[in-house]
Amino acid sequence: MYIILFLTVLIFLPIGGNAKDIIFFQDDKLTKSFDVEQFKKLAALQKITVLEPHENKTLTYQAISVRSVMTELDSNWKNYEDIQFLCMDGYKPSYAISKFIEEEAYFAFEIEGRSEFVIYDRFKQGQKTKLGPTYLIWAADNPEISASGWAYQIVGIEFISFQNKYAEIIPDNNVSKSVADGFSEFRNRCLPCHSLKGLGGGVGPELHSPVSVTKYIKPSYLKQWILNPASIRENTKMPRIFDNSKHDEAVVESIITYLQWLQ
């Protein structure tokens, strides 16, 4: 179903690769489509100043409230479990609805003082990265929302039940704490880019089917790869997603434990 949704998104992209439309799904079905100017008009445009995690500096964005947009899309949006976004490069993050109730988030369209809607991503060696057609930003400086939670190049929005959509890869209640923690970390840090059993993002390779990555990469190398991809492979497209916290190794070990459990 992911492939079908992604192909549907591509149909709405013009030749040249610049997204024109942002599309909305419910129950895997396309229900609404907007060009960027129409999407901007779903809520009042505001100036929002935030600490931009990809650059680690304060930037001011022209943006509209996610809550207001969701209300326009579906007045009952708070009754859903999760929101999933589809990005132009195959990135596919999902968030609990409760996060948008508790935290103020925005869809951004411009950066004050910049002629282009781009950032210079410190996690990709300062690479210039286009953000449009819209970019998900968070108002609060919340350490629980890492840079991976700031999704750019969004072209699709879908209300889902994560428990139902990803049931094949979710551990049951009887697993160890390490497996449960590893799944939680994998969901937030890895699943938007990588798939397991065909479920997840399409930026990086599938990690389970037909053979689990834990079968053909030694645990020590896999751990180092996740912690610092460039230390294993030069010119890798995989960004470094850890900031040298004292907890990083334990987090990665729990992710590997989860992947070993799934195999």
Summary of the structure (lengths in Angstrom):
residues: 263
radius of gyration: 18.3
end to end distance: 22.3
largest distance: 52.9
contacts: 783
relative contact order: 0.13
helix: 34%
strand: 26%
